[in-house]
Amino acid sequence: MPKDFSVGDRVEFKKTHPCGGKNWKILRVGMDFKAKCETCERVIMLSRNKFEKSVKKKL
């Protein structure tokens, strides 16, 4: 069951980023997701499957 995400949404991941942040802003949605850490501004790309497994909740 795919979850509903859109560009600009803020999400919390299950695991913390090495910088200590858990909150991410979604920059791109599709087969791949691009997200930016709100603490250190690092941008990552994840496949849809990996992204949906990593998200704890929508903020």
PyMOL Python script that loads the backbone (N, CA, C, O; Angstrom):
from pymol import cmd

cmd.read_pdbstr("""\
ATOM      1  N   MET A   1       0.840  -1.189   0.000  1.00  0.00           N
ATOM      2  CA  MET A   1       0.000   0.000   0.000  1.00  0.00           C
ATOM      3  C   MET A   1       0.882   1.249   0.000  1.00  0.00           C
ATOM      4  O   MET A   1       1.502   1.544   1.022  1.00  0.00           O
ATOM      5  N   PRO A   2       0.963   1.997  -1.113  1.00  0.00           N
ATOM      6  CA  PRO A   2       1.815   3.186  -1.165  1.00  0.00           C
ATOM      7  C   PRO A   2       1.286   4.305  -0.282  1.00  0.00           C
ATOM      8  O   PRO A   2       0.079   4.528  -0.192  1.00  0.00           O
ATOM      9  N   LYS A   3       2.198   4.992   0.358  1.00  0.00           N
ATOM     10  CA  LYS A   3       1.831   6.116   1.207  1.00  0.00           C
ATOM     11  C   LYS A   3       1.790   7.372   0.351  1.00  0.00           C
ATOM     12  O   LYS A   3       2.392   7.421  -0.722  1.00  0.00           O
ATOM     13  N   ASP A   4       1.079   8.382   0.826  1.00  0.00           N
ATOM     14  CA  ASP A   4       0.901   9.611   0.063  1.00  0.00           C
ATOM     15  C   ASP A   4       1.894  10.672   0.541  1.00  0.00           C
ATOM     16  O   ASP A   4       1.755  11.213   1.638  1.00  0.00           O
ATOM     17  N   PHE A   5       2.902  10.966  -0.296  1.00  0.00           N
ATOM     18  CA  PHE A   5       3.876  12.002   0.000  1.00  0.00           C
ATOM     19  C   PHE A   5       3.870  13.004  -1.142  1.00  0.00           C
ATOM     20  O   PHE A   5       3.588  12.648  -2.286  1.00  0.00           O
ATOM     21  N   SER A   6       4.179  14.257  -0.834  1.00  0.00           N
ATOM     22  CA  SER A   6       4.300  15.271  -1.883  1.00  0.00           C
ATOM     23  C   SER A   6       5.484  16.174  -1.578  1.00  0.00           C
ATOM     24  O   SER A   6       5.997  16.195  -0.459  1.00  0.00           O
ATOM     25  N   VAL A   7       5.906  16.915  -2.584  1.00  0.00           N
ATOM     26  CA  VAL A   7       7.050  17.815  -2.445  1.00  0.00           C
ATOM     27  C   VAL A   7       6.736  18.865  -1.381  1.00  0.00           C
ATOM     28  O   VAL A   7       5.655  19.454  -1.373  1.00  0.00           O
ATOM     29  N   GLY A   8       7.690  19.090  -0.493  1.00  0.00           N
ATOM     30  CA  GLY A   8       7.511  20.079   0.568  1.00  0.00           C
ATOM     31  C   GLY A   8       7.098  19.481   1.900  1.00  0.00           C
ATOM     32  O   GLY A   8       7.163  20.157   2.927  1.00  0.00           O
ATOM     33  N   ASP A   9       6.669  18.216   1.899  1.00  0.00           N
ATOM     34  CA  ASP A   9       6.297  17.561   3.155  1.00  0.00           C
ATOM     35  C   ASP A   9       7.527  17.375   4.031  1.00  0.00           C
ATOM     36  O   ASP A   9       8.642  17.220   3.533  1.00  0.00           O
ATOM     37  N   ARG A  10       7.309  17.394   5.337  1.00  0.00           N
ATOM     38  CA  ARG A  10       8.381  17.121   6.288  1.00  0.00           C
ATOM     39  C   ARG A  10       8.101  15.754   6.905  1.00  0.00           C
ATOM     40  O   ARG A  10       6.966  15.451   7.272  1.00  0.00           O
ATOM     41  N   VAL A  11       9.147  14.929   7.015  1.00  0.00           N
ATOM     42  CA  VAL A  11       9.003  13.586   7.573  1.00  0.00           C
ATOM     43  C   VAL A  11      10.080  13.337   8.622  1.00  0.00           C
ATOM     44  O   VAL A  11      11.126  13.986   8.632  1.00  0.00           O
ATOM     45  N   GLU A  12       9.799  12.384   9.501  1.00  0.00           N
ATOM     46  CA  GLU A  12      10.775  11.946  10.492  1.00  0.00           C
ATOM     47  C   GLU A  12      11.176  10.517  10.156  1.00  0.00           C
ATOM     48  O   GLU A  12      10.317   9.653   9.977  1.00  0.00           O
ATOM     49  N   PHE A  13      12.489  10.265  10.070  1.00  0.00           N
ATOM     50  CA  PHE A  13      12.998   8.930   9.801  1.00  0.00           C
ATOM     51  C   PHE A  13      13.134   8.141  11.096  1.00  0.00           C
ATOM     52  O   PHE A  13      13.218   8.719  12.179  1.00  0.00           O
ATOM     53  N   LYS A  14      13.153   6.823  10.977  1.00  0.00           N
ATOM     54  CA  LYS A  14      13.315   5.953  12.137  1.00  0.00           C
ATOM     55  C   LYS A  14      14.699   6.098  12.749  1.00  0.00           C
ATOM     56  O   LYS A  14      14.843   6.163  13.970  1.00  0.00           O
ATOM     57  N   LYS A  15      15.723   6.150  11.892  1.00  0.00           N
ATOM     58  CA  LYS A  15      17.102   6.273  12.364  1.00  0.00           C
ATOM     59  C   LYS A  15      17.574   7.715  12.234  1.00  0.00           C
ATOM     60  O   LYS A  15      17.120   8.453  11.360  1.00  0.00           O
ATOM     61  N   THR A  16      18.488   8.106  13.114  1.00  0.00           N
ATOM     62  CA  THR A  16      19.026   9.458  13.031  1.00  0.00           C
ATOM     63  C   THR A  16      20.132   9.525  11.984  1.00  0.00           C
ATOM     64  O   THR A  16      20.820   8.539  11.719  1.00  0.00           O
ATOM     65  N   HIS A  17      20.284  10.679  11.410  1.00  0.00           N
ATOM     66  CA  HIS A  17      21.364  10.963  10.470  1.00  0.00           C
ATOM     67  C   HIS A  17      22.650  11.144  11.297  1.00  0.00           C
ATOM     68  O   HIS A  17      22.561  11.523  12.465  1.00  0.00           O
ATOM     69  N   PRO A  18      23.825  10.890  10.739  1.00  0.00           N
ATOM     70  CA  PRO A  18      25.065  11.068  11.506  1.00  0.00           C
ATOM     71  C   PRO A  18      25.212  12.454  12.152  1.00  0.00           C
ATOM     72  O   PRO A  18      25.914  12.589  13.154  1.00  0.00           O
ATOM     73  N   CYS A  19      24.562  13.481  11.596  1.00  0.00           N
ATOM     74  CA  CYS A  19      24.635  14.820  12.184  1.00  0.00           C
ATOM     75  C   CYS A  19      23.753  14.938  13.421  1.00  0.00           C
ATOM     76  O   CYS A  19      23.873  15.903  14.176  1.00  0.00           O
ATOM     77  N   GLY A  20      22.864  13.962  13.639  1.00  0.00           N
ATOM     78  CA  GLY A  20      21.972  13.979  14.797  1.00  0.00           C
ATOM     79  C   GLY A  20      20.535  14.341  14.463  1.00  0.00           C
ATOM     80  O   GLY A  20      19.666  14.280  15.333  1.00  0.00           O
ATOM     81  N   GLY A  21      20.269  14.718  13.216  1.00  0.00           N
ATOM     82  CA  GLY A  21      18.915  15.113  12.816  1.00  0.00           C
ATOM     83  C   GLY A  21      18.061  13.929  12.404  1.00  0.00           C
ATOM     84  O   GLY A  21      18.565  12.927  11.899  1.00  0.00           O
ATOM     85  N   LYS A  22      16.756  14.060  12.628  1.00  0.00           N
ATOM     86  CA  LYS A  22      15.796  13.020  12.217  1.00  0.00           C
ATOM     87  C   LYS A  22      14.782  13.562  11.222  1.00  0.00           C
ATOM     88  O   LYS A  22      14.088  12.788  10.561  1.00  0.00           O
ATOM     89  N   ASN A  23      14.688  14.885  11.108  1.00  0.00           N
ATOM     90  CA  ASN A  23      13.665  15.508  10.272  1.00  0.00           C
ATOM     91  C   ASN A  23      14.216  15.846   8.890  1.00  0.00           C
ATOM     92  O   ASN A  23      15.312  16.388   8.752  1.00  0.00           O
ATOM     93  N   TRP A  24      13.424  15.511   7.869  1.00  0.00           N
ATOM     94  CA  TRP A  24      13.827  15.700   6.476  1.00  0.00           C
ATOM     95  C   TRP A  24      12.706  16.381   5.719  1.00  0.00           C
ATOM     96  O   TRP A  24      11.531  16.196   6.036  1.00  0.00           O
ATOM     97  N   LYS A  25      13.071  17.176   4.707  1.00  0.00           N
ATOM     98  CA  LYS A  25      12.105  17.820   3.825  1.00  0.00           C
ATOM     99  C   LYS A  25      12.195  17.152   2.467  1.00  0.00           C
ATOM    100  O   LYS A  25      13.290  16.974   1.934  1.00  0.00           O
ATOM    101  N   ILE A  26      11.053  16.778   1.900  1.00  0.00           N
ATOM    102  CA  ILE A  26      11.014  16.093   0.608  1.00  0.00           C
ATOM    103  C   ILE A  26      11.168  17.114  -0.514  1.00  0.00           C
ATOM    104  O   ILE A  26      10.435  18.101  -0.575  1.00  0.00           O
ATOM    105  N   LEU A  27      12.135  16.863  -1.406  1.00  0.00           N
ATOM    106  CA  LEU A  27      12.403  17.753  -2.537  1.00  0.00           C
ATOM    107  C   LEU A  27      11.903  17.183  -3.858  1.00  0.00           C
ATOM    108  O   LEU A  27      11.596  17.943  -4.777  1.00  0.00           O
ATOM    109  N   ARG A  28      11.816  15.852  -3.972  1.00  0.00           N
ATOM    110  CA  ARG A  28      11.393  15.210  -5.216  1.00  0.00           C
ATOM    111  C   ARG A  28      10.628  13.936  -4.890  1.00  0.00           C
ATOM    112  O   ARG A  28      11.000  13.195  -3.980  1.00  0.00           O
ATOM    113  N   VAL A  29       9.557  13.686  -5.639  1.00  0.00           N
ATOM    114  CA  VAL A  29       8.731  12.495  -5.444  1.00  0.00           C
ATOM    115  C   VAL A  29       8.604  11.783  -6.785  1.00  0.00           C
ATOM    116  O   VAL A  29       8.473  12.423  -7.828  1.00  0.00           O
ATOM    117  N   GLY A  30       8.643  10.468  -6.749  1.00  0.00           N
ATOM    118  CA  GLY A  30       8.516   9.659  -7.958  1.00  0.00           C
ATOM    119  C   GLY A  30       8.988   8.253  -7.642  1.00  0.00           C
ATOM    120  O   GLY A  30       8.741   7.746  -6.548  1.00  0.00           O
ATOM    121  N   MET A  31       9.662   7.621  -8.585  1.00  0.00           N
ATOM    122  CA  MET A  31      10.249   6.308  -8.314  1.00  0.00           C
ATOM    123  C   MET A  31      11.387   6.451  -7.313  1.00  0.00           C
ATOM    124  O   MET A  31      11.658   5.540  -6.531  1.00  0.00           O
ATOM    125  N   ASP A  32      12.051   7.604  -7.347  1.00  0.00           N
ATOM    126  CA  ASP A  32      13.087   7.937  -6.375  1.00  0.00           C
ATOM    127  C   ASP A  32      12.624   9.150  -5.589  1.00  0.00           C
ATOM    128  O   ASP A  32      11.881   9.992  -6.093  1.00  0.00           O
ATOM    129  N   PHE A  33      13.074   9.222  -4.345  1.00  0.00           N
ATOM    130  CA  PHE A  33      12.767  10.372  -3.505  1.00  0.00           C
ATOM    131  C   PHE A  33      14.055  11.128  -3.233  1.00  0.00           C
ATOM    132  O   PHE A  33      15.102  10.523  -3.002  1.00  0.00           O
ATOM    133  N   LYS A  34      13.975  12.452  -3.262  1.00  0.00           N
ATOM    134  CA  LYS A  34      15.110  13.286  -2.870  1.00  0.00           C
ATOM    135  C   LYS A  34      14.666  14.021  -1.612  1.00  0.00           C
ATOM    136  O   LYS A  34      13.590  14.618  -1.577  1.00  0.00           O
ATOM    137  N   ALA A  35      15.505  13.972  -0.579  1.00  0.00           N
ATOM    138  CA  ALA A  35      15.164  14.610   0.682  1.00  0.00           C
ATOM    139  C   ALA A  35      16.371  15.375   1.223  1.00  0.00           C
ATOM    140  O   ALA A  35      17.520  15.014   0.971  1.00  0.00           O
ATOM    141  N   LYS A  36      16.078  16.447   1.977  1.00  0.00           N
ATOM    142  CA  LYS A  36      17.135  17.280   2.546  1.00  0.00           C
ATOM    143  C   LYS A  36      17.028  17.260   4.060  1.00  0.00           C
ATOM    144  O   LYS A  36      15.956  17.494   4.618  1.00  0.00           O
ATOM    145  N   CYS A  37      18.146  16.978   4.727  1.00  0.00           N
ATOM    146  CA  CYS A  37      18.196  16.983   6.189  1.00  0.00           C
ATOM    147  C   CYS A  37      18.004  18.418   6.665  1.00  0.00           C
ATOM    148  O   CYS A  37      18.642  19.336   6.149  1.00  0.00           O
ATOM    149  N   GLU A  38      17.128  18.616   7.646  1.00  0.00           N
ATOM    150  CA  GLU A  38      16.864  19.963   8.135  1.00  0.00           C
ATOM    151  C   GLU A  38      17.932  20.451   9.104  1.00  0.00           C
ATOM    152  O   GLU A  38      17.960  21.634   9.444  1.00  0.00           O
ATOM    153  N   THR A  39      18.811  19.558   9.555  1.00  0.00           N
ATOM    154  CA  THR A  39      19.862  19.953  10.487  1.00  0.00           C
ATOM    155  C   THR A  39      21.124  20.388   9.751  1.00  0.00           C
ATOM    156  O   THR A  39      21.645  21.475   9.999  1.00  0.00           O
ATOM    157  N   CYS A  40      21.619  19.540   8.846  1.00  0.00           N
ATOM    158  CA  CYS A  40      22.902  19.815   8.184  1.00  0.00           C
ATOM    159  C   CYS A  40      22.767  20.162   6.701  1.00  0.00           C
ATOM    160  O   CYS A  40      23.770  20.428   6.040  1.00  0.00           O
ATOM    161  N   GLU A  41      21.533  20.163   6.167  1.00  0.00           N
ATOM    162  CA  GLU A  41      21.270  20.517   4.766  1.00  0.00           C
ATOM    163  C   GLU A  41      21.785  19.489   3.752  1.00  0.00           C
ATOM    164  O   GLU A  41      21.846  19.804   2.563  1.00  0.00           O
ATOM    165  N   ARG A  42      22.155  18.285   4.168  1.00  0.00           N
ATOM    166  CA  ARG A  42      22.616  17.229   3.258  1.00  0.00           C
ATOM    167  C   ARG A  42      21.428  16.735   2.437  1.00  0.00           C
ATOM    168  O   ARG A  42      20.330  16.560   2.966  1.00  0.00           O
ATOM    169  N   VAL A  43      21.652  16.512   1.139  1.00  0.00           N
ATOM    170  CA  VAL A  43      20.603  16.023   0.242  1.00  0.00           C
ATOM    171  C   VAL A  43      20.911  14.572  -0.108  1.00  0.00           C
ATOM    172  O   VAL A  43      22.036  14.237  -0.478  1.00  0.00           O
ATOM    173  N   ILE A  44      19.893  13.710   0.014  1.00  0.00           N
ATOM    174  CA  ILE A  44      20.052  12.291  -0.321  1.00  0.00           C
ATOM    175  C   ILE A  44      18.970  11.884  -1.309  1.00  0.00           C
ATOM    176  O   ILE A  44      17.926  12.529  -1.414  1.00  0.00           O
ATOM    177  N   MET A  45      19.239  10.797  -2.033  1.00  0.00           N
ATOM    178  CA  MET A  45      18.235  10.197  -2.904  1.00  0.00           C
ATOM    179  C   MET A  45      18.048   8.747  -2.500  1.00  0.00           C
ATOM    180  O   MET A  45      19.018   8.010  -2.325  1.00  0.00           O
ATOM    181  N   LEU A  46      16.799   8.347  -2.354  1.00  0.00           N
ATOM    182  CA  LEU A  46      16.456   6.973  -1.980  1.00  0.00           C
ATOM    183  C   LEU A  46      15.395   6.449  -2.935  1.00  0.00           C
ATOM    184  O   LEU A  46      14.594   7.217  -3.470  1.00  0.00           O
ATOM    185  N   SER A  47      15.395   5.147  -3.144  1.00  0.00           N
ATOM    186  CA  SER A  47      14.322   4.544  -3.934  1.00  0.00           C
ATOM    187  C   SER A  47      13.025   4.641  -3.129  1.00  0.00           C
ATOM    188  O   SER A  47      13.054   4.786  -1.907  1.00  0.00           O
ATOM    189  N   ARG A  48      11.904   4.561  -3.814  1.00  0.00           N
ATOM    190  CA  ARG A  48      10.603   4.669  -3.136  1.00  0.00           C
ATOM    191  C   ARG A  48      10.465   3.627  -2.034  1.00  0.00           C
ATOM    192  O   ARG A  48      10.003   3.932  -0.935  1.00  0.00           O
ATOM    193  N   ASN A  49      10.870   2.391  -2.337  1.00  0.00           N
ATOM    194  CA  ASN A  49      10.766   1.305  -1.374  1.00  0.00           C
ATOM    195  C   ASN A  49      11.551   1.605  -0.096  1.00  0.00           C
ATOM    196  O   ASN A  49      11.022   1.487   1.009  1.00  0.00           O
ATOM    197  N   LYS A  50      12.801   1.988  -0.255  1.00  0.00           N
ATOM    198  CA  LYS A  50      13.682   2.288   0.879  1.00  0.00           C
ATOM    199  C   LYS A  50      13.162   3.496   1.661  1.00  0.00           C
ATOM    200  O   LYS A  50      13.200   3.503   2.891  1.00  0.00           O
ATOM    201  N   PHE A  51      12.681   4.510   0.951  1.00  0.00           N
ATOM    202  CA  PHE A  51      12.176   5.714   1.600  1.00  0.00           C
ATOM    203  C   PHE A  51      10.964   5.407   2.474  1.00  0.00           C
ATOM    204  O   PHE A  51      10.900   5.833   3.627  1.00  0.00           O
ATOM    205  N   GLU A  52      10.000   4.663   1.921  1.00  0.00           N
ATOM    206  CA  GLU A  52       8.781   4.353   2.670  1.00  0.00           C
ATOM    207  C   GLU A  52       9.074   3.496   3.907  1.00  0.00           C
ATOM    208  O   GLU A  52       8.385   3.615   4.920  1.00  0.00           O
ATOM    209  N   LYS A  53      10.086   2.638   3.826  1.00  0.00           N
ATOM    210  CA  LYS A  53      10.474   1.820   4.982  1.00  0.00           C
ATOM    211  C   LYS A  53      11.165   2.667   6.052  1.00  0.00           C
ATOM    212  O   LYS A  53      11.068   2.373   7.243  1.00  0.00           O
ATOM    213  N   SER A  54      11.863   3.718   5.621  1.00  0.00           N
ATOM    214  CA  SER A  54      12.649   4.547   6.541  1.00  0.00           C
ATOM    215  C   SER A  54      11.805   5.570   7.301  1.00  0.00           C
ATOM    216  O   SER A  54      12.194   6.009   8.383  1.00  0.00           O
ATOM    217  N   VAL A  55      10.663   5.951   6.750  1.00  0.00           N
ATOM    218  CA  VAL A  55       9.849   7.011   7.361  1.00  0.00           C
ATOM    219  C   VAL A  55       9.098   6.479   8.572  1.00  0.00           C
ATOM    220  O   VAL A  55       8.435   5.443   8.516  1.00  0.00           O
ATOM    221  N   LYS A  56       9.224   7.228   9.681  1.00  0.00           N
ATOM    222  CA  LYS A  56       8.494   6.883  10.902  1.00  0.00           C
ATOM    223  C   LYS A  56       7.123   7.568  10.904  1.00  0.00           C
ATOM    224  O   LYS A  56       6.100   6.934  11.162  1.00  0.00           O
ATOM    225  N   LYS A  57       7.121   8.892  10.609  1.00  0.00           N
ATOM    226  CA  LYS A  57       5.850   9.622  10.552  1.00  0.00           C
ATOM    227  C   LYS A  57       6.011  10.892   9.741  1.00  0.00           C
ATOM    228  O   LYS A  57       7.118  11.378   9.509  1.00  0.00           O
ATOM    229  N   LYS A  58       4.879  11.409   9.320  1.00  0.00           N
ATOM    230  CA  LYS A  58       4.810  12.666   8.582  1.00  0.00           C
ATOM    231  C   LYS A  58       4.606  13.782   9.605  1.00  0.00           C
ATOM    232  O   LYS A  58       3.777  13.650  10.506  1.00  0.00           O
ATOM    233  N   LEU A  59       5.349  14.872   9.476  1.00  0.00           N
ATOM    234  CA  LEU A  59       5.238  15.974  10.447  1.00  0.00           C
ATOM    235  C   LEU A  59       4.293  17.054   9.968  1.00  0.00           C
ATOM    236  O   LEU A  59       4.088  18.048  10.665  1.00  0.00           O
TER     237      LEU A  59
END
""", "prot")
cmd.dss("prot")
cmd.show_as("cartoon", "prot")
cmd.util.cbc("prot")
cmd.orient("prot")
